[in-house]
Amino acid sequence: LCGASIKHYNRYPGWLYAKESPMRDKYINVCRRVLMHEPVIMAIHAGLECGIIKASLPDMDIISIGPDMANIHTPEEKLNLSSYERFWQIIVGMLRK
């Protein structure tokens, strides 16, 4: 009504769920050993740096993982330390494989 215009752009492009992913398979196998149960794998809607990397390297096998966190990017941000310990063990196990 007032002649204004808007331009929207997405700084964090998404990436499609890969039906086959050797990286995800390795993650699942290490999780089974470290956590001693089946990990929950899910696709979520989130703006992540992974989308930027995947846009530049479309053939890269990519997953997003991390410890349990709350109130990210706020003064109340919290990290669950026991989940960080498990996460660290998983990362070390993946690197060993």
C-alpha positions, -999 to 999 in steps of 0.1 A, spaced: 0 0 0 29 24 7 52 14 -22 76 -6 -1 94 -37 -14 111 -66 4 138 -91 -7 142 -124 11 172 -146 9 182 -177 27 218 -177 41 215 -213 52 203 -236 24 190 -270 33 201 -303 20 181 -334 12 181 -365 33 204 -391 17 189 -426 14 224 -440 14 251 -424 36 283 -442 46 290 -414 71 256 -420 88 261 -457 87 295 -453 105 279 -430 130 251 -455 138 276 -483 143 298 -463 166 267 -450 185 255 -486 191 289 -494 207 292 -462 227 256 -458 238 247 -495 238 214 -488 221 200 -478 187 205 -441 180 175 -420 169 180 -408 133 158 -380 121 156 -352 95 148 -319 110 142 -283 98 171 -262 110 194 -235 96 228 -251 98 262 -245 83 260 -280 68 237 -266 41 263 -240 31 290 -267 29 267 -291 10 258 -263 -15 295 -259 -24 303 -296 -23 271 -314 -34 287 -349 -36 299 -347 0 284 -372 24 273 -350 54 255 -355 87 248 -330 116 255 -343 151 262 -328 185 256 -329 223 224 -319 240 221 -281 242 194 -257 252 187 -220 246 214 -219 219 228 -184 210 213 -168 241 227 -157 275 210 -188 289 227 -213 266 234 -246 283 254 -277 275 246 -311 290 281 -322 300 272 -360 302 259 -358 266 291 -340 256 311 -369 270 291 -394 250 294 -371 219 332 -370 223 334 -408 226 314 -411 194 336 -386 175 368 -404 186 352 -437 176 344 -424 142 379 -410 137 394 -444 146 373 -461 120 
